[in-house]
């Protein structure tokens, strides 16, 4: 009979334990609960800064965030015998383990992730859509096969005691186990409830979250990925970071970083299922744009018209802005990030910046989910931390402004840059920005060494003249006319433009052999006519060809689109030489 213990939403711990014990009694591998068994996800409460005061502990929640830091692994008592029955402590902070059951227990391992709301996420993108069924949701591999936990120690329930008798963790447990919990700093108070009076210390403006991951390959979750987690919320705001109950057993088994992330500041979420999110997952509405469909041309024309209006009827700038918003790294060849197209709009004097600066930033923020703006001044460069750095005192990765998720748009305002002296921090920040533009990488500072992390950030530079600091792929003088008083945008059109950019930014693209020969001949002719052209110019033209085709929803470069690329480049060069 189905009872309270099978309530997946209200009592997920009971559901997990019941499923586990039932599988063990039947002699089956304890796969616990399939993702499909968790029901309609729209009924699962959302964990964010507004809902936190109203959520009950040990209930199922959804949380979206970027993986800002990986805190390592944590050992815990995953299962033990209670009488003659195996029971599990999976997805809980507390191990309710009687001392006499110590010999019949198993030490398992879980990964700890520190997640934060996505940097630069725009308000319109904060609306949750239903959790889409995915391989992760069904606990399957990318090939659709059930993930077999062949070598995972936490599923080795039927192993003999001899297998564990030499374990350092088990020896330490036998010598020091005097309580029923493995890590006192993370325990949950019995019978605690959640309300607005119990969570005054949470940083609800940003609401970070420690997510505990089970049975997932390390390669599946990476730094800066945006993930939606479904799991059990646990927290106890009454616990202090310097809890006197901390003992030898927890020392070394609980990650040091958690000492600086007390439950009174950062909630814990034990992940049941997860899904990596793309730009599409931040869109509302049911519009679906298929490549080569009749709708694509109309949406493209209306978006191009909107960008032209925003840019003061500068049609050439609007065309390049469209290509820029569709750009993104789709592959890497050596040190070259293929697909990027950074844009430097010049001629932004004080008057033009006053009129068009905010218009451009607002328009971009209305079209893509994640946007950031950076004023380029001497004081800012000399004081800000652009690169993430490792703090070995807290064993934490301290975020930098350039720790951004894939697809973030960054607008750099260079018009405020005045004469001055850069200190060592400023010089390093300039170097970091150049690397980002040239190779789409960011150097993470681990004090004793630097680690290159791949990025995929669209960079728009507004400057008075050609930027000598930031080497953009396309440099275009801005030629606006006075804008109209108001640019009203229809909401349905806005949704269509967002869907258009999210869909075709990741479109696969190719060039057939006949078209490839035509492109090669044209590039050779261009090189003969202008000896100053180099490999970077050819790379830019090929990227523009790909982006023009993508803008029409096409997956293969056509002669018509290649001709458009050559014309855009001719007009750009003509304007630059005026």
C-alpha positions in Angstrom: 0.0 0.0 0.0 1.3 3.4 -0.9 1.9 5.5 2.2 3.7 8.5 3.4 7.1 6.8 3.0 6.6 6.7 -0.8 5.9 10.5 -1.1 8.7 11.5 -3.4 8.0 15.2 -3.1 7.1 15.6 0.6 9.2 12.8 2.0 12.0 12.0 -0.5 14.3 10.6 2.2 11.7 8.0 3.1 11.1 7.2 -0.5 14.9 6.7 -1.1 15.3 4.4 1.9 12.2 2.4 1.1 13.4 1.8 -2.5 16.9 1.0 -1.3 15.7 -1.5 1.4 13.3 -3.2 -1.0 16.0 -3.6 -3.6 18.4 -5.1 -1.1 15.8 -7.6 0.2 15.2 -8.7 -3.4 19.0 -9.1 -4.0 18.9 -6.5 -6.8 21.4 -3.7 -7.4 20.1 -0.7 -5.3 19.6 1.9 -8.0 17.4 3.8 -5.6 14.9 6.0 -7.5 14.9 6.6 -11.2 14.6 10.2 -12.3 11.4 9.4 -14.0 9.8 8.4 -10.7 10.1 11.9 -9.3 6.9 13.0 -11.0 6.1 16.3 -12.7 8.8 18.8 -11.8 6.6 21.8 -11.9 5.3 20.6 -8.6 8.8 20.7 -7.0 9.4 24.1 -5.2 12.1 26.4 -6.5 15.0 27.3 -4.2 15.9 31.0 -4.7 16.3 34.1 -2.6 12.5 34.6 -2.3 11.3 31.1 -1.6 14.0 30.0 0.9 12.2 31.3 4.0 9.2 29.2 3.2 10.8 25.9 2.3 10.8 22.9 4.7 14.1 21.1 5.3 14.5 17.6 3.9 12.1 18.2 1.1 12.6 18.2 -2.6 13.6 21.5 -4.3 14.9 22.8 -7.6 17.9 25.0 -7.8 19.6 26.7 -10.8 23.2 27.9 -10.5 26.7 28.2 -12.0 29.4 25.9 -10.6 31.7 28.6 -9.1 34.0 26.2 -7.2 34.6 22.5 -6.7 35.2 21.8 -3.1 36.5 18.2 -3.5 35.1 15.0 -2.1 33.5 14.1 1.2 33.4 10.7 2.9 30.2 9.6 4.8 28.6 6.5 6.2 26.5 5.5 3.1 24.9 2.4 4.4 24.7 0.2 7.5 22.9 -2.8 8.8 20.0 -2.1 11.1 19.3 -5.6 12.5 19.3 -7.8 9.5 18.4 -5.1 7.0 20.6 -2.8 5.1 19.6 0.9 5.2 21.1 3.9 3.5 22.1 7.4 4.7 22.4 8.6 1.1 21.1 12.2 0.4 21.3 13.1 4.1 23.8 15.1 6.2 23.4 12.9 9.3 24.5 9.3 9.7 22.1 7.8 12.3 24.4 4.9 13.0 24.4 3.0 16.4 27.9 2.2 17.5 27.2 -1.6 17.5 26.5 -1.4 13.8 29.9 0.0 13.0 31.3 -3.3 11.7 28.4 -3.5 9.2 28.7 -0.1 7.6 30.1 1.2 4.4 32.1 4.4 3.7 31.0 6.1 0.5 32.1 9.3 -1.2 30.3 12.3 -2.7 31.5 15.4 -4.5 30.9 18.9 -3.2 30.1 21.8 -5.5 29.8 25.5 -4.6 27.1 27.0 -6.9 26.0 30.6 -7.2 23.3 32.4 -9.2 24.5 32.8 -12.8 26.7 36.0 -13.0 25.0 38.7 -15.2 21.7 36.8 -15.5 19.0 39.3 -16.7 15.7 39.5 -14.9 13.6 38.2 -17.8 15.7 35.0 -17.8 15.0 34.2 -14.1 11.6 32.6 -14.9 11.8 28.8 -14.5 10.6 26.5 -17.3 9.7 22.8 -16.6 12.7 20.6 -16.0 13.2 19.0 -19.4 13.6 15.2 -19.6 17.2 14.5 -20.3 19.8 11.7 -20.0 20.7 13.1 -16.6 17.0 13.1 -15.5 16.7 9.4 -16.2 20.1 8.4 -14.7 21.3 7.3 -18.1 24.5 7.9 -20.0 24.7 10.3 -23.0 24.2 7.1 -25.1 20.9 6.4 -23.5 22.2 3.4 -21.5 21.6 3.1 -17.8 24.6 4.2 -15.9 26.2 1.1 -14.5 28.0 1.7 -11.3 30.6 -1.0 -11.8 33.4 0.4 -9.9 31.6 2.7 -7.5 32.4 1.8 -3.9 29.1 3.2 -2.6 27.2 0.4 -4.4 29.3 -2.4 -3.0 26.8 -3.2 -0.3 27.2 -7.0 -0.4 31.0 -6.9 0.0 32.5 -8.8 3.0 33.7 -7.1 6.1 37.3 -8.2 5.2 37.1 -5.8 2.2 37.0 -2.9 4.6 39.0 -4.0 7.5 42.2 -2.3 6.2 40.5 0.9 5.4 42.0 3.9 7.1 38.5 5.5 7.3 37.0 2.4 9.0 39.9 2.2 11.5 39.4 5.8 12.4 35.7 5.3 12.7 36.1 2.3 15.0 38.4 4.2 17.3 36.5 7.4 17.4 32.8 6.8 16.7 30.9 8.0 19.8 28.0 9.6 18.1 25.5 9.0 15.4 26.8 11.6 12.9 29.8 11.7 10.7 30.2 15.4 10.3 28.8 17.5 13.2 29.2 20.7 11.3 26.6 19.6 8.8 24.0 18.0 11.1 20.4 18.9 10.8 18.5 19.5 14.0 15.8 17.0 14.7 12.3 18.3 14.1 13.6 21.7 12.8 11.3 23.6 10.5 11.9 26.4 8.1 10.3 29.8 8.3 11.4 33.4 7.8 12.5 33.7 11.5 15.0 30.8 11.1 16.9 32.1 8.0 18.0 35.7 8.9 21.7 35.0 8.2 21.4 33.6 4.6 22.7 35.9 1.9 19.4 35.8 0.1 20.5 38.5 -2.3 22.6 36.0 -4.2 21.8 32.7 -2.4 24.8 30.4 -3.1 24.3 26.7 -2.4 26.6 23.8 -1.6 25.4 20.9 -3.8 26.4 17.3 -3.0 26.7 15.1 -6.0 26.4 11.3 -6.1 27.3 8.7 -8.7 28.3 11.2 -11.4 31.5 11.0 -13.5 33.8 14.0 -12.8 33.9 14.9 -16.5 30.1 15.4 -16.5 30.2 18.6 -14.4 32.7 21.3 -15.1 33.6 24.6 -13.6 31.3 27.4 -14.8 28.6 25.1 -16.1 25.0 26.2 -15.5 23.1 23.4 -13.9 19.5 22.8 -12.7 19.6 20.5 -9.7 16.7 18.6 -8.2 17.5 17.4 -4.7 16.9 17.5 -1.0 17.3 20.8 0.8 19.0 20.6 4.2 20.0 23.5 6.4 20.2 24.5 10.1 20.8 28.3 10.6 21.4 27.7 14.3 24.7 26.0 13.7 27.8 28.1 14.1 31.0 27.7 12.1 33.0 27.1 15.3 30.8 24.3 16.7 32.4 22.8 19.8 31.1 19.3 18.8 33.7 19.1 16.0 35.7 16.0 16.7 38.6 13.9 15.3 36.3 11.8 13.2 35.0 14.7 11.1 38.5 16.2 10.8 39.8 15.0 7.4 36.4 13.6 6.3 34.6 16.9 5.9 36.1 19.3 3.3 38.1 22.2 4.9 36.2 24.7 2.7 32.9 23.8 4.4 34.3 25.3 7.7 34.1 28.7 5.9 30.6 27.9 4.5 28.6 27.2 7.6 25.0 25.9 7.1 23.8 29.1 8.7 25.1 31.0 5.6 24.9 28.5 2.7 22.1 25.9 2.3 23.0 22.3 1.3 21.3 20.5 -1.5 21.7 16.7 -2.0 21.3 16.2 -5.7 19.0 13.5 -7.0 19.1 14.4 -10.7 20.6 17.3 -12.6 20.7 18.8 -16.1 23.1 21.1 -17.8 21.3 24.2 -19.1 21.6 26.1 -22.3 20.3 29.5 -23.4 17.1 27.8 -24.5 16.3 26.8 -21.0 16.1 30.4 -20.0 13.5 31.3 -22.6 9.8 31.5 -21.9 7.1 30.6 -24.4 6.7 27.7 -26.8 8.1 29.2 -30.0 10.3 26.7 -31.9 12.4 27.8 -34.8 13.5 25.1 -37.2 16.5 25.7 -39.5 15.5 26.4 -43.1 11.9 27.2 -42.1 9.9 30.0 -43.6 9.7 31.8 -40.2 13.4 32.3 -40.0 13.7 34.9 -42.7 10.9 37.0 -41.1 12.4 36.8 -37.6 15.8 37.7 -39.0 14.5 40.8 -40.8 12.6 42.0 -37.8 15.6 41.6 -35.5 17.8 43.3 -38.0 15.3 46.2 -38.2 15.3 46.4 -34.4 19.1 46.5 -34.2 19.2 49.2 -37.0 16.8 51.3 -35.0 18.8 50.9 -31.8 22.0 51.8 -33.6 20.6 55.0 -35.1 19.8 53.6 -38.6 23.4 52.5 -39.1 22.5 49.4 -41.2 26.1 48.2 -41.5 26.6 48.3 -37.8 23.3 46.4 -37.3 24.5 43.6 -39.7 27.8 43.2 -37.8 26.0 43.4 -34.4 23.7 40.5 -35.6 26.7 38.4 -36.6 28.4 39.3 -33.3 25.3 38.2 -31.2 25.3 34.8 -33.1 29.0 34.2 -32.7 30.5 31.7 -30.3 33.3 29.2 -30.0 32.3 26.0 -31.8 35.7 24.3 -32.0 39.4 25.0 -31.3 42.3 24.4 -33.6 45.5 24.7 -31.7 45.4 28.1 -30.1 42.6 29.4 -32.3 39.1 29.6 -31.0 37.0 29.1 -34.2 33.7 30.9 -34.3 34.3 34.0 -32.1 33.7 37.4 -33.5 34.4 40.3 -31.1 33.3 43.7 -32.2 34.8 47.1 -31.6 32.5 50.0 -32.5 34.6 53.2 -32.7 33.8 56.9 -32.9 32.0 57.0 -29.5 32.6 60.5 -28.5 30.9 61.9 -25.3 27.7 62.9 -27.2 27.3 59.6 -29.1 28.0 57.6 -25.9 25.4 59.6 -24.0 22.7 58.9 -26.6 23.6 55.4 -27.7 25.7 53.8 -25.0 22.8 52.8 -22.7 20.5 52.0 -25.7 23.0 49.4 -27.0 23.6 47.8 -23.5 19.8 47.7 -22.8 19.1 46.1 -26.2 21.7 43.4 -25.8 20.5 42.7 -22.2 16.9 42.2 -23.6 18.1 39.6 -26.2 20.6 37.3 -24.4 20.2 35.8 -20.9 23.6 36.8 -19.4 25.2 40.2 -19.9 28.0 42.1 -18.1 29.3 45.6 -18.5 32.8 46.7 -17.7 34.0 50.3 -17.5 37.7 50.5 -18.6 39.3 53.1 -16.3 42.7 53.2 -14.7 41.3 53.0 -11.2 39.1 50.0 -12.2 41.9 48.1 -13.8 44.3 48.8 -10.9 41.9 47.5 -8.3 39.5 44.9 -9.6 40.1 41.1 -9.7 39.4 39.9 -13.2 40.8 36.4 -12.8 39.6 33.9 -10.2 42.3 33.0 -7.6 42.9 30.3 -5.1 42.8 31.2 -1.4 44.7 28.4 0.3 43.7 29.6 3.8 40.1 28.8 3.1 40.7 26.3 0.4 38.3 28.3 -1.8 38.4 29.6 -5.3 37.8 33.4 -5.1 35.8 34.5 -8.1 37.0 37.1 -10.6 34.9 39.2 -12.9 35.9 37.1 -15.9 34.6 33.9 -14.4 31.6 33.8 -16.6 29.4 31.0 -18.0 29.3 30.0 -21.7 27.5 32.5 -23.9 27.8 35.5 -21.6 27.9 38.9 -23.4 30.5 41.4 -22.1 30.4 45.1 -23.1 33.6 47.0 -22.4 33.3 50.8 -22.3 36.7 52.2 -23.2 35.5 55.7 -23.6 36.3 56.5 -20.0 39.9 55.5 -20.2 42.2 58.5 -19.3 45.9 58.9 -19.1 47.4 57.3 -16.0 49.7 54.6 -14.7 48.9 51.0 -14.4 50.1 49.1 -11.3 51.0 45.4 -11.4 47.3 44.5 -11.0 46.3 46.7 -13.9 49.0 45.3 -16.2 47.8 41.8 -15.3 44.2 42.7 -16.0 45.0 44.1 -19.4 46.9 40.9 -20.2 43.9 38.8 -19.1 41.5 40.8 -21.4 43.8 40.4 -24.4 44.0 36.6 -23.8 40.2 36.5 -23.6 39.8 38.4 -26.9 42.6 36.5 -28.7 42.0 32.9 -27.6 38.8 32.9 -25.5 40.7 31.7 -22.4 41.1 33.0 -18.8 44.1 32.4 -16.6 43.0 31.2 -13.2 45.6 32.1 -10.5 46.5 29.2 -8.2 49.4 31.3 -6.7 52.1 28.8 -7.6 50.9 28.3 -11.1 48.3 29.6 -13.6 45.7 27.3 -15.2 44.2 28.2 -18.6 40.4 27.8 -18.6 38.5 27.9 -21.8 35.8 30.6 -22.2 33.1 31.5 -24.6 32.3 35.2 -24.1 31.0 37.6 -26.7 32.9 40.8 -26.3 31.7 44.2 -27.6 34.0 47.2 -27.2 32.8 50.8 -27.3 35.7 53.2 -27.9 36.5 56.6 -29.3 39.2 55.3 -31.7 40.5 51.9 -32.5 41.3 50.1 -29.2 45.0 49.7 -28.8 44.5 47.6 -25.7 41.8 45.1 -26.8 42.4 43.4 -30.1 38.8 42.9 -31.6 38.1 40.7 -34.6 36.0 43.4 -36.3 36.7 47.1 -36.0 33.9 49.4 -37.4 33.4 53.1 -37.2 29.9 53.9 -35.8 27.8 56.3 -38.0 24.5 56.8 -36.3 21.7 59.3 -37.0 19.6 60.9 -34.2 17.3 58.1 -32.8 13.5 58.2 -32.7 11.9 59.3 -29.5 10.7 55.8 -28.6 11.5 52.3 -29.8 8.5 50.2 -28.7 9.2 46.5 -28.9 6.4 43.9 -29.1 6.8 41.2 -26.5 6.1 38.4 -28.9 8.7 39.7 -31.3 11.2 40.0 -28.4 10.6 36.3 -27.5 11.0 35.3 -31.1 14.4 37.2 -31.3 15.6 35.5 -28.2 14.7 32.1 -29.5 16.3 32.9 -32.8 19.6 33.8 -31.3 19.6 30.9 -28.8 18.7 28.4 -31.6 21.1 29.4 -34.4 24.1 30.3 -32.2 24.8 26.6 -31.8 23.8 25.5 -35.3 26.1 23.1 -37.0 27.7 24.4 -40.2 29.8 23.1 -43.1 31.2 24.1 -46.5 30.9 21.7 -49.4 34.0 21.0 -51.7 32.7 23.2 -54.6 32.1 26.2 -52.3 35.3 25.6 -50.5 37.2 25.9 -53.8 35.4 29.2 -54.6 36.2 30.6 -51.1 39.9 29.7 -51.5 40.1 31.3 -54.9 38.5 34.5 -53.6 40.9 34.6 -50.6 43.9 34.1 -52.9 42.7 37.0 -55.1 42.2 39.2 -52.1 45.7 38.5 -50.9 47.2 39.4 -54.3 45.2 42.7 -54.2 46.2 43.5 -50.6 49.4 42.1 -49.3 48.7 43.3 -45.8 46.0 40.6 -45.4 47.0 37.8 -43.1 45.6 34.6 -41.6 43.6 36.5 -39.0 41.7 38.3 -41.8 41.0 35.1 -43.6 39.8 33.5 -40.4 37.5 36.4 -39.8 36.0 36.2 -43.3 35.4 32.4 -42.9 33.7 33.0 -39.5 31.5 35.7 -41.1 30.5 33.3 -43.8 29.5 30.7 -41.2 27.5 33.4 -39.2 25.7 34.8 -42.3 24.6 31.3 -43.2 23.5 30.6 -39.7 21.5 33.9 -39.6 19.3 32.5 -42.3 19.0 29.1 -40.6 21.2 27.5 -43.2 23.7 24.7 -42.3 25.9 25.0 -45.4 27.6 28.1 -46.9 26.0 29.2 -50.2 27.4 31.4 -52.9 24.8 34.1 -52.2 25.8 34.2 -48.5 29.5 34.3 -49.4 28.8 37.3 -51.7 27.1 39.0 -48.7 30.2 38.5 -46.6 32.4 40.1 -49.2 30.1 43.0 -49.6 29.9 43.6 -45.8 33.7 43.5 -45.7 34.0 45.9 -48.6 31.7 48.4 -46.9 33.5 48.0 -43.6 36.9 48.7 -45.2 35.5 51.6 -47.2 34.1 53.2 -44.0 37.3 52.6 -42.1 39.4 54.3 -44.7 37.3 57.4 -44.9 
